[in-house]
Amino acid sequence: MCSLGRAGSSPAPGTLQQHPHNIMRQIVMFFLFLFLNSCFYGYVVGQSYTSFMTGNATNATVNVQPAFVLAGGGTDNDDAMKWMLSRAKGGDVLILRASGSDGYNNYLYDELGINVHSVETILFLSRSASSEPYILDRIRNAEIIFIAGGDQTKYHDYWAGTETGELLKTICQERTKVVGGTSAGMMILGNLVYAPLGSGVTSAEALANPYHPNLNNIKYNTFLQTPVFANTIFDSHFDNRSRSGRLMVFLAKAAFERNIRAKAIACNESTVVCIDENNIATVFGDTPQYPEYAYFMEVNCEDDWKPVSLTENVKAHWTTNNGNAVIVQRLKGTKDGITKFDLNTWKAINDFDAEFWQVNNGILQKKITTFTDCSLIPSSLSDENQKSVVIYPNPTDSVVYFPFAEMAELFSTDGKMMMSNKNVQSLDISACKSGEYILNLTINKTIKSFLVVKN
């Protein structure tokens, strides 16, 4: 990054008789001024990114506490940001964005009272920036990577399939740093990503037509592929922009088109979900002064869990016999972060409201409930002693989930082992060919077998 030196005042305008050396000096000074001015703003013509540095540009070496930070947009929540900075243990903060400027630098470096080594903002100006050695080095060395708001489609276009994208994927999968985002920066962190080609769809548009032109670009487990967010989509500005209807249609399309029982995390503005290394989420906000809530949603496991049909230009319809297509747990955000959610069990730990949601001919319907268990359906190979152990979804085209198992082994029907993992709650079988497989789970030292169908 260049710094601006004092170029001095421009020479006074000359006359027709001015010495040629003076004219040449004016020309040189003019172009030098343009160059230095461009450096002051962090950008040299032809460069694919802009960098703004606050603090010490050398690399700090600290022991970071890994976390995810999901912010719903709007005004930043100071309490959540302090929580995030405290995980960096005085390390380096890197802000990634594709629009805007350096607004986070002073806020995170000076205003919150948490010591950090540096705050740097890198503004991507094109996809080519994603292979810049400087950017890759800064991502590797940062303790916190935070993605600003903007346009999640641009983030996906700039990063997916690039060196930057693969590096971010590795960091999220291995959970070696604090990774967060706000608004579009939050939405890009999900494994299912809504990346519209045009303007974002509204709830009214989505409910009226689940194949609205602005709704036809959901990325299914193709970008970051973070295990804890398997088949999970994020949405921001949730109540503020009345996005509940469109999120229901996102979940309906995943179910109908991909046979995915998806989950969702949605945040209101100034609401932040902070997830620690044990997958325990703390919800920050300022309720009851403001309606700052986080929503944890899960497609139910009833026999009739999928929409019967979704048709272009026909109102969305997704109901179940029990009126519980989606289980919704709403947690209020508080300044002291007392509200908790366990992502391992997908259960609120305290202080929550629960509802069942469904869509009836284009109308979102909600009803209060106290029952938040997914009504899992046992596999066809389960015997009477195994009905408490359930695998889902089944059939599946990607990940199959089950209770915690000391060992999970997948076999072909002719007895060939396809894969095995210890101490897991899921297997990704997307690389397997379509067909039937036998899944052996060792649970409490007892082996139980299940039939798995791969689409």
JOGI-V931666 format. One line per field, one symbol per residue. burial: I if it has 9 or more other C-alpha atoms within 8 Angstrom, else O. Layout:
BEGIN
burial=???
END
This chain:
BEGIN
burial=OOOOOOOOOOOOOOOOOOOOOOIOOIOOIIOIIOIIIIIIOIIOOOOIIIIIIIOOOOOIOOOIIIIIIIIIIOOOIOIIIIIIIIIIIIIIIIIIIIOOOOOOIIIIIOOIOIOIIIIIIIIIIIIOIIIOOOIIOIIOIIIIIIIIIIIIIOIIOIIIOIIIIIIIIIIIIOIIIIIIIIIIIIIIIIIIIIIIOOOOIIIOIIIIIIIIOIIOIIIOIOIIIIOOIIIIIIIIIIOOOIIIIIIIIIIIIIIIOOIIIIIIIIIIIIIIIIIIIOIIIIIIIIIOOOIIIIIIIIIIIIOOIIIOOIIOIIIIIIIIOOIIIIIIIIIIIIOOIOIIIIIOOOIIOOOIIIIIIIIIOIOIOOOOOOOIOIOOOIIOOIOOOIIOOIIIIIIIIIIIIIOOIIIIIIIIOOOOIOOIIOIIIOIOIIOOOOOIIIIIIIIOOOOIIIIIIIO
END
